[in-house]
C-alpha cells in the first residue's frame, strides 16, 4: 500500500456519501440507506487490518516481494521447519497450530495472529535484517499490548 500524500485530508462521512474517492469506492452500498456515518461510526477491525492486512503483507513481501525484501528460499524452508517444530508446543487454547510458509495462501487470521504475537518473534530472530526485525518486534509488541486486557488497563486508563 502506498500513501503518496502524508498530509492528506482525513476521510469524512460527507465525502463518502458523495463518492468523492472513486478509487476507494467501487460502487454503492446498501448501508448508505442507514442513518449513520460510514466513516466515523465503523470500528476499526484488527483481524482484517492487522492479521490479514499488515502481517500477511509482511510475510508475502518476504516470500514473493521485490528482490531487496525477499528471503532466500533456503531461509524460507528453515523458517517453515521451525514453525512445524513448534506445533507440539502450542497449547490447545490456540485455534490452529503453525503451518509451513508454503501454505501461507491458506492461512487463516488466527494463524497470522499466532505468527505476529508468538511464533514470528522466535523464528525471525537472526533471520531478518536487524532493523527489519526490530520493526517487526515493535509491531508485535504494540499489538501484544493492545490485545492484552491487563495491559490495556495499564496503558489506556480512562480519565
DAKABEL-V974326 format. One record per residue. N is the residue number from 1. RES is the residue in one small letter. PHI is phi in whole degrees, 0 to 359 (999 if undefined). Layout:
<<N RES PHI> <N RES PHI>>
//
This chain:
<<1 x 999> <2 x 245> <3 x 246> <4 x 294> <5 x 247> <6 x 279> <7 x 245> <8 x 293> <9 x 292> <10 x 296> <11 x 292> <12 x 231> <13 x 297> <14 x 295> <15 x 298> <16 x 295> <17 x 298> <18 x 275> <19 x 57> <20 x 287> <21 x 255> <22 x 299> <23 x 289> <24 x 271> <25 x 253> <26 x 268> <27 x 181> <28 x 274> <29 x 241> <30 x 299> <31 x 293> <32 x 296> <33 x 286> <34 x 280> <35 x 264> <36 x 213> <37 x 287> <38 x 281> <39 x 248> <40 x 280> <41 x 249> <42 x 252> <43 x 288> <44 x 287> <45 x 253> <46 x 299> <47 x 299> <48 x 280> <49 x 287> <50 x 261> <51 x 293> <52 x 274> <53 x 262> <54 x 299> <55 x 297> <56 x 298> <57 x 296> <58 x 299> <59 x 299> <60 x 295> <61 x 294> <62 x 290> <63 x 267> <64 x 226> <65 x 283> <66 x 302> <67 x 305> <68 x 290> <69 x 259> <70 x 292> <71 x 274> <72 x 299> <73 x 301> <74 x 296> <75 x 293> <76 x 299> <77 x 298> <78 x 296> <79 x 299> <80 x 299> <81 x 299> <82 x 297> <83 x 297> <84 x 296> <85 x 298> <86 x 284> <87 x 310> <88 x 286> <89 x 257> <90 x 272> <91 x 297> <92 x 295> <93 x 294> <94 x 277> <95 x 296> <96 x 222> <97 x 269> <98 x 299> <99 x 239> <100 x 298> <101 x 293> <102 x 295> <103 x 261> <104 x 302> <105 x 295> <106 x 251> <107 x 296> <108 x 265> <109 x 303> <110 x 295> <111 x 287> <112 x 293> <113 x 296> <114 x 301> <115 x 294> <116 x 298> <117 x 268> <118 x 232> <119 x 278> <120 x 304> <121 x 303> <122 x 281> <123 x 284> <124 x 273> <125 x 299> <126 x 65> <127 x 249> <128 x 281> <129 x 306> <130 x 304> <131 x 295> <132 x 294> <133 x 297> <134 x 298> <135 x 295> <136 x 299> <137 x 294> <138 x 297> <139 x 297> <140 x 300> <141 x 294> <142 x 301> <143 x 283> <144 x 299> <145 x 296> <146 x 293> <147 x 272> <148 x 265> <149 x 303> <150 x 294> <151 x 288> <152 x 299> <153 x 296> <154 x 286> <155 x 274> <156 x 240> <157 x 285> <158 x 287> <159 x 244>>
//
